[in-house]
């Protein structure tokens, strides 16, 4: 919505004339103009030709001082007009009295019009600001609705995936175990130089990979915040760091975790949250193949009027291409050669089940930052 502000120039002129620093000069100009008109009225005599010039200082006063200033100026001009007429011993006519009435009507009308004009312009400005706020709120509401729809689609997709995984798990598990066990037994019974030895090794490796994939599918189907315990986030992060420290040192990665002095406590399933954080940290380690730095930062903030705990994992790795960021949480989407594409989907489901959210920012060849937002636990009530 756009409002025509073509009169903005006149608005700025009027506002300039009404500045406190300008008003004394305007008052001086009005007094001088009234004096000049009175002098002209005096020297012209009873012909009264300059009478209409009294309207000029009245108009200036109406613009600069509003109704009050216009009426004061009309009073001065009327007094000067009648006084000049009396000093010239000219008779008073009906038209002369009417002229003074016109002075007042002119001042009152113009002063009121200028005041209404300024008020209307101010309302237009407020309407513009209100319209901009409404547009911003509508845009935010549309974005929130799209995000909610996307979350609903993700939940439905994961739900369908979980149902499918639960249905096929028992059908695949038993024959898969049999195939892997049989391949291992046959491999042990033949000589290393036998042509089938390497092929059996491939079969065993692929069976192991399928078992891992099947396990992740079942985990994705069964994820839910089953335990509700108070969790010390600092302790949780230190446990994950201890697990990741050996492979990080092998890859010459400087693993740093940063805490503030305040305690960080959340409510949830510690095993699931430990698994989610471990997955994210391992992804960061894998993204730094030739040494670098990985920071884990724990902090607290207020969001929507409630306390939250933020766990941020930031690496200096290869980064994620921008075209992949929108799909990073989709099941089976992966850029890794041996990845299953279920790791981050599992992480997101764990975080969602705890009432939190996860955000990823990444730039190729600069690094990736993953932030998990989790609701902070309220202090325990005193006994």
Secondary structure, DSSP 8 states (H G I E B T S, - for coil): -----TTHHHHHHHHHHTSHHHHHHHHHHHHHHHHHHHHHHHHHGGG-GGGGGHHHHHHHHHHHHHHHHHHHHHHHHHHHHHHHHHHTT----HHHHHHHHHHHHHHHHHHHHHHHHHHHHHHHHHHHHHHHHHHHHHHHHHHHHHHHHHHHHHHHHHHHHHHHHHHHHHHHHHHHHHHHHHHHHHHHHS-TTSHHHHHHHHHHHHHHHHHHHHHHHHHHHH------EEEEHHHHHHHHHHHHHHHHHHTTEEEEEE--SS--EEEE-HHHHHHHHHHHHHHHHHT-TT-EEEEEEEEEEEETTEEEEEEEEEE-SS---HHHHTTTTSTT---SSS--S-HHHHHHHHHHHTT-EEEEEEETTTEEEEEEEEEB-------
